[in-house]
Amino acid sequence: MLKELYIDNYKCLVNFTFTPQNINLLLGENGTGKSTVFEVLRKLKQFITEGRDLSIFPSEALTRWQLSPTQNFELSVSIQERIYRYRLSIEHNKQKSLSRIQSEQLFVDKNPLFDFQLGSIRLFRDDFSAGPEYPFDWSQPGLATIHPRSDNQLLTAFKSWMENLLVIKPNPMGMDMESKSEEKQLGYNCKNFASWYGSLWLERQGEALELILKLREILPGFHSFNMPKAGEKIRLFQLGFKAEKGEIIFYNLDELSDGQRMIILLYALLHSIHQDNVCLCIDEPENFLALPEIQPWLISLYDLCQDKNIQAFLISHNPESINYLASGSGYWLDRLPNGPTRIKPIVESGDTGLKISELIARGWLYE
Amino acid sequence: MSKRCSQIVILCEDRQTDSFIRRFLKKAHSIQAHSLRVLAYPREGDGSGEQFVRNNYPNELKALRNRQHRSNTTLIVAIDADDKKTSERIVQLNTACSDAGIKPNTANDNVAFVIPKRNIETWIHYLNGKKVDETTPYPKFKDNEASCQPAVEKLHELCQQKITPPDFPDSLASACLDYQKVKRGFSA
């Protein structure tokens, strides 16, 4: 579970600290930095687990009104009752168009596991004894290059948590209707949903079956999925709906409405989670959903977070989500023009007589 | 990102009243949409507009009082008098407050009552130069609520010239008095 996130000198996030809880609803006007928080989480994941180089943190993302050339990111994560702290410090030289890693460090319960500073990596074993030290390219991610071994299980546990961090902004209009290969990671806009589902079906049929049963409850007439071959290595992603006489008619994914695709995706996400300590970040999940669909999905997510130790972050402007989750799980992000983002938990002050969504719509919340 | 907030809340019973009040505030005070919050009124024609205003008024008055110390906010309550007196409608609104356990409107509350008699169309037809009384139901401007603009312009002109014509409807004169009470707080 993400316990704390610290971001400094990245776009509108300056000295920004967020201490989240189990389920978190980020609220605020347009341009207050909600999606930027998600962007940083996604980039840290790419940096730590996929080994993406520093080009994902361009110097243009330095806060415009700050003079410091250094960006700092910190994650505090709780995994099996241990507290991991990951720190990344990036120095940009705008004149030379160069960026380098000033430091990349990982600690567990304040003990070092990984230390990359001034072009040199020092590894530590699970018993915190010093391991090998070797020179390394300052422009490349260091932690991403460390492979699992018997003596670095703590470090590997942190990287696994990062792999289980999912940051998405679903766009049903951009979903591919076919799968070219099974993909374990869902893309940011969920374009590869069909390929991701293919992987779910192959590897975890129990969860895939549960999803089918759930969708039968939710989508009128829904019967099953079908992935027929449409060429070498290509499979179509189809959904079968029961017709009046009982026969099943299959439709390609792109023949469904945006809302139907979104429902399928959102429930598939919930049913794909088969382990604890998964962190879901979804930017505006209710887009395209009909009103009666929003709260049931939120309830499912909420229960999942409670039952399975799942952490969720949602960004929303939807009154249904706001009124259901904001009290107790809501955070308000705010900033002045050309000023840094500030975040505070939403606390209902007295009985205003108005719903939180109405207070927000009037600009009366934390004015 | 900015510190925009609604300075004026409009609680009214139909689209025509909403349109008339908003257009007047824009004309007289350059008040734009972001400074306003119009409560979603019931569907036209189901006859519950007046009840909607009465039901929502206590809560809106409570919300107004809650933020009175923080910001200058005005609540505009617009309800047709229909076949009742303007004062009777105010009594009904006060009763709704008492029933909800909320102290009725006082001089300290920034509330303006707009109670056209018989309804908003009476005022619009009058301002458009027609001879009206306050008991006859006049034709609605269905699907053409924007056609009230000339009437809004006329009302603004009368306000500026501080003229009250002899045939000015009583209910409009009464609303103008309430408007005088709250208009100092309006800023674009």
Interface residues (C-beta under 8 A of the other chain):
Chain A: E29 N30 G31 T32 D334 R335 L336 P337 G350 D351 T352 G353 L354 A361 R362 G363 W364 E367
Chain B: M1 S2 K3 R4 C5 S6 V9 R37 N59 E60 K62 A63 N66 R67 R70 S71
